[in-house]
Structure formats: C-alpha cells, structure tokens
Amino acid sequence: MRKAVPVKERMKTPRQPMPSRSPEERNKDFFEVNQGLDAEAAVQEARRCLDCANPSCVLGCPVCIDIPSFIKLIEKGDFAASVRKIKETNSLPAICGRVCPQETQCEEVCNLKKAAGSPVAIGNLERFVSDIERAEGPAFIPEIPASTGKKAAIIGGGPAGLTVAGELAKKGHEVTVFEALHVAGGVLVYGIPEFRLPKETLKAEVEYLEKLGVEFRMNVVVGKTVGLDDLRAAGYEAFFIGSGAGLPNFMKIPGENLVGVYSANEYLTRVNLMKAYDFPNYDTPVFLGKRAAVIGGGNVAMDSVRTAQRLGAEKSMIIYRRSRTEMPARVEEVHHAEEEGIEFHFLTTPIRYIGDEQGRVRAMECQRMGLGEPDASGRRRPVPIEGSEYTEEVDLVVVAIGQSPNPLISQAMPELKMGKWGNVEVDWATMATNIPGVYAGGDIIRGGATVILAMGDARIAAAEMDKYLRG
Amino acid sequence: MAKIIQRIRLAPNIHLLEVHAPDVSRKSEAGQFLIVMPDERGERIPLTIADWDKEKGTVTAVFLIVGTSTQKLSLLKAGDDIPVFVGPLGKASEIADYGTVVCAGGCFGIAAIHPIARALKAKGNRVITLIDVKSPYLLFWEDKLRKVSDAFHLSTRDGAVDNPNTVANDLAGLLEKEKDVARVFAIGCTQMMATCAEATRPLGIRTMVSLNPIMVDGTGMCGACRVTVGETTKFACVDGPEFNGHSVDWAELFARRKSYFNDEIRSLCAWEQEIYS
C-alpha cells in the first residue's frame, strides 16, 4: 500500500469534507446533521493515511483501535474486514464515529496533521464502515467460545456498561446488563440528540450485543430493586458499576428553581428519551421557549441549545463564563451550532433568575467576566467584573454545567470506598474498587467525561473481570 | 414488563393498580414510590406504594387521574402488561416508636398513608388516623385503615357526616385533645399537606409530608423534582420523598407542580380525539 500511492501524493490529497444538511433545513428537525461519507470519498480519505511506521493515532485512542489497519482495509475496498478490525477493540463504532472528540484524540496526534495541516478523518471513516455494515444486513458475529459458566452483572447500560458487556460476552461469560431506565444506552439515549446520534444507530449496536449473548434487564435499579447481595445470591461473581454521572449540578443562585429553568439532563431526557418533540403524540411535554438561554460551554450545552432552536426558539443563546478558546465542546458541534444560528455570549454568567407572578422564569441577570490566572484545570479563571450586570429576557433556561456521580450506588453500598466528589474510587490500572470482584468505570469514577473515556475504562475493567472470573 | 393483577376504581377519579413485580415487592418499605409508564408513548409518573404482598410478589399503588398517562393507567385491565414499573424508589419513612402519632390522608393519600400507619403500629405506636374527603363517596380503604389504627377520624367537607371540616382544622382540633402527639405524617394533595404542616407549626410537632413534584427518571438523574427544603435544594426522588413539612417552600412546589397544566389539557384532548375518533 505504501508503495502503491507515494507519500507525497497522499499528502497532497485534501481531507474529504463530511457532507451535512443545510443549516436552514436541519435547525427545524431532529434528523441527523452529518450524512456520512460515500464509498468513493471514504476510499479517497483512507488513501491519505501515511501508514506510518510508528502510528501515534493508536496511542491517542482510549480504546486502542488498530487505526492504520482498519484504514488500509478501507483503501483496499474491504469494508467488511475493516469494521471487523475495529470491533476487535471497540463494540460500538457507529457511536464512536459520531460522538468521539477525535480532534483531541486520534486525529490530534495524526502525523499527517503535523505534515500537511489536516489529519486523516479517522472518526468519519470509522462511522463509514460501521454504517455500511449496518446497511448491508446483519452484523458479523464473532465466534463466541464455549460458555465459562461464570456470570457477570453490569450495573448501568450506558457506554461503559455496554462495552464491558460486549467484551465479557466475547470471552464466553454470561453477562446481564441492569438498566434503571426503560431503554438501554444511558447518556447515548437520554442525552445525545437524534440529530447527532440517531436512535436507530444505537438500537443496532444494542442488538449486536444481544446477538453476542448479552441479556438486558430494563427497569431495574441496582441498589433499590436488587442489591449486590441479591445478585451474588443469584450467582453473579463479577460486577461492573457504570452508573454514570447522573446528578445534575446547579449554580445555587437565586431563582434557579423557577418554572422554566431545567437541568440539561431533564431537558434532554424529556426531548430525547421521552420524545417530547412529538408532544402531544407522546405524553411528555417540554417548554418551547421563545428566548432560550443555555448555561455552559460543553457538548451537553451545545446539544441543549441546538435542541431549543429546533423546538422553535427565536433566540437561542449559549451563556459561557470563559472565552471561545476555553470551551470544552467539540469543534464540530460549535461550528454546527454557529451555522444553525445559535448566539454565543462569552465571558458572561447568570447571577440570578427573575420570575413572574406564576413562578415562571422571565429574565435573568447576567454579569460580564474577565479572565485571570490559569486554575487547576489549566484554563484561565473567570473573574467577575463589578458593575457589569445586565438583564436578558428569557423564558427557557437550561443549566448545562456538568454532573456529579449518581448517589444511589454509594447509598446502596455503604462499604464501597468513595472519593470526596462522590465518585467511586478505583485502582486506575485495573478499575477494581475496594470490594473484591466489583469494578467501576466511566462517569461514576470520573464525574462528567466522554463516551470514549468511559469505554477505555470499560476495556481495562473487562480484561480484569475476565481474569477474576477465571480465578 | 410487569403483569397487572387487578385494576379497580376506588372512587370516581381514583384507581387501584396491583401489579405482579416480585423484585419490587421484596424490597418495598413504607414511604417509597414507583415510577410507572402506562404505554410506550406515556409519561414516567411517580406513584406512592400503597401496599405489597411479598409472598404473592405483588405491589399496589393508588392513583388519581390527572393527565393522559394516569388516564391510560385507569383503562388497563387484569392480565395486561405494564411496560415500565420501577421501584421501590426513594427513602423509606423513618419509622420508630414515637409514642402517639397522627397519620393524615386525603385523596390518593388515603391509600399512601396506609403502609406508614401499619409500620408505625407494628413498631408499637398509638396510631390516630385522620382522613379528609370532600364527600363520603370518595372514601375507600376505611377497613384497612381502621385495622392499623387505634383511632380513626373522618372529616368530609360537604357536611355529610357530623364533622364538616378540613383536615387541617380537624388536625388542629385533634391536637388540642391529644396532647402527647409526637409526630404527624401527612400524605395527600399539595394543599392538604401544606395546611397540615401549618396546623402543626405553632405546636412544633414534627410533620412529615410525602412530596409529589413532577419527576422524570426518579433516580436522581434529571433534577425535575427539585424542591427547596430549609433553604437548600433537594431532589425529592433520592433525598425524599418525605421531608419536614415545616421547612418546605410550598409556594415553589405549587408553582412547579402547575408547570404543565395547559400541556396536560392539550395532551388529554389530543388523546381523547385519537381514541374516540
């Protein structure tokens, strides 16, 4: 391959753009924004890969996908083999290809970026092969070894839990996923909107796990419906806690409990999981703000503000206390939001919400911020500017300033060692907690992080759980 | 999926739902609640657990028809499957031997107060039950409540019995006679619980109320159910549902509960049009 197309030519090929629907059309519906590469563009993009002697992209990937190999298979036109290559280490490529922050991971360290300015579109290629596989019929099911007769319980059906489930099933263990909600997927189903990750895509990935033999038990809250003891009594020997960061943070400012002030979790759950965008066809309502403000600068904030826009807001604003440079959201999402007409109010923070006689939010008082010295996160600390207060009329506010670990697990397992932020403490080399046989990963140990970091934790945990189960 | 054992009408607007859910039944304690969804398009709604039978593996809830999802629940029959039936959620009531306690119930809370009264009785308390209905035909479970109570009082607002009064006035009157009431538990509509809390405030009797804010997931994830209790924000689903009624910001709770009033009417109209057309 390296010989077929000279490196110079590879470097000259421009990055293939991701086709997307026009902003004016897509900001009124919930259909997917990105349309995916076609086969020709994908092969062309794959041809840009330099097939480096020392591929740094793999090191940039939290689940260590053999990126050069899967890309070379695309270049050869063997898409089926390519997706199988990815699935050796990642059971959810259609999801990662859509929601991973590639620009800060694999693509960040791609040698082509250093050499020619723009990296190989690794994420777009990952999405391409997984979509092709899904379009062409049932997914390839790897051969599962004979059952070990060992049972593992996965607490939480989000990205971490699904990953552990897939890995352990492939090793021949009996795996059950316990999920509190009525649909599997965790943040992938309640948090990430369909315009970024269609439900059908997620459904196909869950069905793939079912074909691997994973059992799903929905509507079961571990710690409430069943305890660890019950699960042990039922024969489960190894446990993975992937219960996520399900406790929304608030700023504790006046008026935050006014009607019309949502946490991002509630807002997105109503719209995504409960399909409030199709109210009254679905029973769950959601406020359709005319002037919507979303507080925060991460991906969840982008998802919320673009949702508000799609639900008919005339003015949809991001209120972020630092500047554009410090915003944690993916570059692509910020770019899409801007195209769709979202306003960005940087260096601004709300200090109180003002309600009407019915207790509904009608305005918010904001304060301008300056940037001081870098804080522990390495980002410059926002400093309030005295006397800069102003009032902005709003009828919908979504607070998207992060989440803390869900407290149910720690309430239910008092012996579990917890960190000071309510997170479960683990040995980072093995993801083991202080209780033998109990492992944890994802947002329950990290606080709010990303899908792919959760999956990275999950892979480590799965390998250790496999060893543990085999004794 | 959980199988419905029975669904019966207790009062014109109040229904009982008994469901086979052995896991939920095994763990149920007084004061906890369920999240229920009547069908795939329904809302996730919280219902207080009114009773359970660990041997049969069943759980009973009693609900008031408010919006479309409760309307749909009221049409389910024995043998039907209910797609979402999650629990038991929330913290259990603090049950101890307090001495003399008053359990006040109104509306669907007549049933919801039952397991608390039963647990208090089992712990050795002298249980005085106080039930508030608009009219006698809205009363149900009198036998069940009498069985777990040392004294039973009924007040009806239409004057049909000789005690035309509100539960709050009754409670105040009762507390004048009963000097040694150590704790009050009140479950019913928000208004009923707020007035009970006001009735006991001057006497300083700790009054536990089971709050009923709007919920979505019921496990602490969404924050829809936040209530202000003593200056701090609490999530009713994981910190409650029971709180000290004297510390609750009732005005905020009233406003938040009314959030979707117009939407509920719209939803019901749309649904009725769909099923009757």
Chai-1 contact restraints between the chains, C-beta under 6 A:
chainA,res_idxA,chainB,res_idxB,connection_type,confidence,min_distance_angstrom,max_distance_angstrom,comment,restraint_id
A,A180,B,T219,contact,1.0,0.0,6.0,A-B,restraint_1
A,H182,B,V84,contact,1.0,0.0,6.0,A-B,restraint_2
A,N219,B,V84,contact,1.0,0.0,6.0,A-B,restraint_3
A,N219,B,V86,contact,1.0,0.0,6.0,A-B,restraint_4
A,V221,B,T219,contact,1.0,0.0,6.0,A-B,restraint_5
A,K224,B,L89,contact,1.0,0.0,6.0,A-B,restraint_6
A,T225,B,D23,contact,1.0,0.0,6.0,A-B,restraint_7
A,V226,B,D23,contact,1.0,0.0,6.0,A-B,restraint_8
A,G246,B,G220,contact,1.0,0.0,6.0,A-B,restraint_9
A,G246,B,M221,contact,1.0,0.0,6.0,A-B,restraint_10
A,L247,B,G220,contact,1.0,0.0,6.0,A-B,restraint_11
A,P248,B,G223,contact,1.0,0.0,6.0,A-B,restraint_12
A,N257,B,R226,contact,1.0,0.0,6.0,A-B,restraint_13
A,N257,B,T228,contact,1.0,0.0,6.0,A-B,restraint_14
A,N257,B,E252,contact,1.0,0.0,6.0,A-B,restraint_15
A,V259,B,A255,contact,1.0,0.0,6.0,A-B,restraint_16
A,V259,B,R256,contact,1.0,0.0,6.0,A-B,restraint_17
A,V259,B,S259,contact,1.0,0.0,6.0,A-B,restraint_18
A,S263,B,G223,contact,1.0,0.0,6.0,A-B,restraint_19
A,N265,B,M221,contact,1.0,0.0,6.0,A-B,restraint_20
A,N265,B,C222,contact,1.0,0.0,6.0,A-B,restraint_21
A,E266,B,V216,contact,1.0,0.0,6.0,A-B,restraint_22
A,E266,B,C222,contact,1.0,0.0,6.0,A-B,restraint_23
A,E266,B,G223,contact,1.0,0.0,6.0,A-B,restraint_24
A,E266,B,A224,contact,1.0,0.0,6.0,A-B,restraint_25
A,T269,B,V216,contact,1.0,0.0,6.0,A-B,restraint_26
A,T269,B,C222,contact,1.0,0.0,6.0,A-B,restraint_27
A,P280,B,R266,contact,1.0,0.0,6.0,A-B,restraint_28
A,P280,B,S267,contact,1.0,0.0,6.0,A-B,restraint_29
A,P280,B,A270,contact,1.0,0.0,6.0,A-B,restraint_30
A,Y282,B,R41,contact,1.0,0.0,6.0,A-B,restraint_31
A,D283,B,G42,contact,1.0,0.0,6.0,A-B,restraint_32
A,D283,B,E43,contact,1.0,0.0,6.0,A-B,restraint_33
A,D283,B,T68,contact,1.0,0.0,6.0,A-B,restraint_34
A,D283,B,S69,contact,1.0,0.0,6.0,A-B,restraint_35
A,D283,B,S267,contact,1.0,0.0,6.0,A-B,restraint_36
A,T284,B,E43,contact,1.0,0.0,6.0,A-B,restraint_37
A,P285,B,Y260,contact,1.0,0.0,6.0,A-B,restraint_38
A,P285,B,D263,contact,1.0,0.0,6.0,A-B,restraint_39
A,G359,B,A255,contact,1.0,0.0,6.0,A-B,restraint_40
A,N406,B,G220,contact,1.0,0.0,6.0,A-B,restraint_41
A,P407,B,G220,contact,1.0,0.0,6.0,A-B,restraint_42
A,P407,B,V238,contact,1.0,0.0,6.0,A-B,restraint_43
A,L408,B,T219,contact,1.0,0.0,6.0,A-B,restraint_44
